[in-house]
Amino acid sequence: MKLIGKLLINGEIEALTGLAIGGSKSDVSIGGIDNNVIKTAGGVPFIPGSSLKGKFRSLLERKKGKEIVCNCGEKNCEICVIFGKGMKNRKNDKEEKSESGPTRLYVRDAYLTEATKNMMENKEGIFSNLELTYTEIKWENTIDRVQSKAEHPRQQERVPAGSKFEFNMVYNLLKKDDVAMFKHVIEAMNLLEDDYLGGNGSRGYGRVKFDKLEIVCRTVADYEAGTPGQTIYTGTLPDLKIDPLIDEILSLVREEAV
């Protein structure tokens, strides 16, 4: 098994509703926020690559009716090939080498775009009434249905709707079959747009949209020649037609896949 190329997937993630991906509670003080969002060391919220990748995987597993576990046990499970397969055989508790090879999909942390960050810091446009520098506070309650009384009020920090994040993913092509499996990555992105990211999705949080997509195919020959590769798609997720895209990728990696 050898590298025949990489697919570089770039674009933006826009929060259509408030986004709450939990962070550390080590800095919670009396009278402070109960549930914080995750932030960089500089105090700027971001979307962890692990959260995005984990959501992709769980949505695909749910669609296929699989038990949501790290290693489903199927020898040729395409989801395990794409997202990684546990190295431990749970039946005999022995370590064994995965036949599928390395994880195909890398998902990077997604950071606020400079435009969004500047608007937040300067309290401009849709962020003119933002309570904090980069986030908003939403009060949540639990309702006692017998007494019709609100209980346990708490403050939830959220990244506000309209925030945009730069995202980057790398899909490794180690054999010809990996090209066809790339359709599952696009499928997961479509599923996520109709689901939610982060917490409190049933309460309206976490609706996101992928935008300004760019997919680049960079073959081994491109790396050897120092060339940037071939851009095979630019546009929106709804406009992406997967079958023609797969055909184009196959044509680009044909020589390396022999």
C-alpha positions in Angstrom: 0.0 0.0 0.0 1.5 3.3 -1.1 0.4 6.9 -1.4 -1.1 7.7 -4.8 -2.4 11.2 -4.0 -4.3 13.5 -1.6 -7.6 15.3 -1.9 -7.4 18.7 -0.2 -10.9 20.0 0.9 -11.1 23.6 1.9 -13.9 26.1 2.5 -16.0 27.8 5.2 -18.4 26.6 7.8 -21.1 29.1 8.7 -23.1 28.8 11.9 -26.7 29.3 10.9 -27.8 29.1 14.6 -25.9 29.6 17.8 -23.0 27.0 18.2 -22.1 25.5 21.5 -19.1 23.1 21.5 -18.1 22.7 25.2 -14.8 23.7 26.6 -13.0 23.6 29.9 -14.9 24.5 33.1 -11.7 25.1 35.1 -12.1 28.9 34.9 -15.7 29.1 36.0 -16.2 31.6 38.8 -19.1 32.4 41.1 -21.7 34.3 39.1 -19.9 33.4 35.8 -21.0 31.4 32.8 -22.1 27.8 33.6 -21.3 26.2 30.2 -18.4 27.7 28.2 -17.5 27.0 24.6 -14.1 25.8 23.6 -11.5 28.4 22.8 -7.9 28.8 21.7 -5.3 29.9 24.2 -6.0 33.5 23.0 -9.7 33.2 24.0 -11.1 32.8 20.4 -13.7 30.1 19.8 -13.0 27.4 17.2 -14.4 24.1 16.0 -12.1 21.2 17.0 -11.3 18.8 14.1 -12.1 15.9 16.4 -15.7 17.2 17.0 -16.3 17.6 13.2 -14.8 14.2 12.4 -16.6 12.5 15.1 -19.9 13.9 14.0 -19.3 12.9 10.4 -18.6 9.3 11.5 -21.6 9.0 13.8 -23.9 10.3 11.1 -22.6 7.8 8.6 -22.8 5.0 11.2 -26.4 5.9 12.0 -27.4 6.0 8.3 -25.9 2.5 7.8 -27.5 1.2 11.0 -24.2 0.5 12.7 -23.5 0.5 16.4 -21.6 3.7 17.2 -18.3 2.3 18.4 -14.6 2.9 17.5 -14.3 -0.5 15.8 -17.4 -2.1 14.4 -15.6 -5.4 13.8 -16.3 -5.7 10.1 -13.1 -6.5 8.2 -13.9 -4.3 5.1 -15.9 -1.6 6.8 -15.5 1.6 4.6 -16.3 3.9 7.6 -13.5 2.3 9.6 -11.1 2.7 6.6 -12.0 6.4 6.2 -12.1 7.4 9.9 -9.8 5.0 11.5 -10.0 1.5 13.0 -9.2 0.5 16.5 -6.1 -1.7 16.8 -7.5 -4.0 19.6 -9.6 -7.1 18.8 -12.2 -7.0 21.6 -12.9 -10.7 21.4 -9.5 -11.9 22.5 -8.1 -8.6 23.8 -5.0 -9.0 21.6 -3.4 -6.2 19.6 -3.5 -6.7 15.9 -2.5 -4.7 12.8 -5.4 -3.2 10.8 -5.5 -4.5 7.2 -7.1 -1.3 6.1 -3.9 0.8 6.7 -3.7 4.3 8.0 -6.7 6.6 8.5 -7.8 8.2 5.2 -9.4 11.4 6.5 -7.6 14.1 8.4 -9.8 16.9 9.8 -8.1 20.1 11.0 -9.4 22.5 13.6 -11.5 25.2 12.1 -10.8 28.8 13.2 -12.9 32.0 12.8 -12.3 33.8 9.5 -10.4 37.0 9.8 -13.5 38.9 8.5 -15.7 37.4 11.2 -13.1 37.9 13.9 -12.6 41.6 13.0 -16.4 42.2 12.9 -16.7 40.7 16.4 -13.8 42.6 17.9 -15.2 45.9 16.4 -18.8 45.1 17.2 -19.8 45.6 13.5 -22.8 44.4 11.5 -24.6 41.4 12.8 -22.3 41.3 15.8 -23.0 44.9 17.0 -24.8 43.7 20.1 -22.5 40.9 21.1 -22.3 40.6 24.9 -18.7 39.3 24.9 -15.9 39.7 22.5 -16.6 36.6 20.4 -19.7 35.0 22.0 -23.2 35.5 23.3 -24.9 34.3 26.4 -28.2 32.4 26.3 -30.2 31.6 29.4 -31.5 28.0 29.7 -34.1 26.5 32.1 -35.6 23.2 33.0 -39.4 23.4 33.3 -41.3 21.5 36.0 -44.4 20.4 33.9 -46.5 19.7 37.0 -46.0 23.1 38.6 -45.2 25.0 35.4 -42.2 26.4 37.1 -38.7 27.1 35.7 -36.0 25.3 37.6 -32.2 25.2 37.4 -31.6 28.3 35.3 -28.1 28.3 33.7 -26.1 30.4 31.3 -25.0 28.8 28.0 -22.2 30.5 26.1 -22.6 30.2 22.3 -20.8 31.3 19.1 -23.5 33.5 17.5 -25.3 32.8 14.2 -23.5 34.3 11.2 -20.0 33.3 12.4 -17.8 31.8 9.8 -14.9 29.4 10.2 -12.2 28.3 7.8 -12.0 24.5 7.5 -9.5 22.2 6.0 -9.6 18.4 5.5 -7.1 16.0 3.8 -8.3 12.7 2.3 -5.5 10.3 1.6 -5.6 8.0 -1.5 -3.6 4.9 -0.8 -5.3 2.6 -3.3 -7.8 2.9 -6.2 -10.7 1.9 -4.0 -10.2 4.9 -1.8 -11.3 7.2 -4.7 -14.9 5.7 -4.7 -15.0 5.8 -0.9 -14.6 9.6 -1.0 -18.3 9.9 -1.7 -18.9 9.0 1.9 -17.1 12.2 3.0 -19.4 14.3 0.8 -22.3 12.4 2.1 -21.3 13.1 5.7 -21.1 16.8 4.9 -24.6 16.8 3.5 -26.0 14.8 6.5 -24.4 17.3 8.9 -26.1 20.2 7.2 -29.5 18.6 8.1 -28.4 17.7 11.6 -26.4 19.7 14.1 -22.9 20.3 15.4 -22.0 20.6 19.1 -24.5 20.5 21.9 -28.2 21.2 22.4 -29.2 20.4 18.8 -32.8 19.6 19.7 -33.1 23.1 21.1 -32.0 24.7 17.8 -28.3 25.0 18.4 -25.6 23.9 16.0 -27.1 24.2 12.5 -24.2 24.8 10.1 -23.6 25.2 6.3 -20.6 24.4 4.2 -19.7 27.1 1.7 -17.0 28.3 -0.7 -15.8 24.7 -1.2 -12.6 24.0 -3.0 -11.3 20.4 -3.7 -7.8 19.9 -5.0 -6.3 16.6 -6.2 -2.6 16.5 -5.6 -0.9 13.3 -7.0 2.5 11.9 -6.1 3.7 13.3 -9.4 2.6 16.8 -8.2 4.6 16.4 -5.0 7.7 15.3 -6.8 7.4 18.2 -9.3 6.5 20.7 -6.6 3.2 21.6 -8.3 0.0 22.5 -6.4 -2.2 19.9 -8.0 -5.4 20.2 -9.9 -8.5 22.0 -8.6 -11.4 19.7 -9.4 -14.2 21.6 -7.8 -15.1 25.1 -6.6 -18.6 26.0 -5.5 -21.3 25.1 -3.0 -22.1 21.7 -1.5 -25.6 21.4 -3.1 -24.1 21.9 -6.5 -21.4 19.2 -6.2 -22.0 16.2 -8.4 -20.1 13.3 -6.9 -20.0 10.8 -9.8 -18.3 13.2 -12.3 -16.0 14.2 -9.5 -15.0 10.6 -8.8 -14.4 10.1 -12.5 -12.1 13.1 -12.7 -10.1 11.9 -9.6 -9.6 8.5 -11.2 -8.3 10.1 -14.4 -5.8 12.1 -12.4 -4.4 9.2 -10.3 -4.6 6.5 -12.9 -0.9 6.2 -13.4 0.0 6.2 -9.7 -2.8 3.6 -9.0 -1.4 1.0 -11.4 
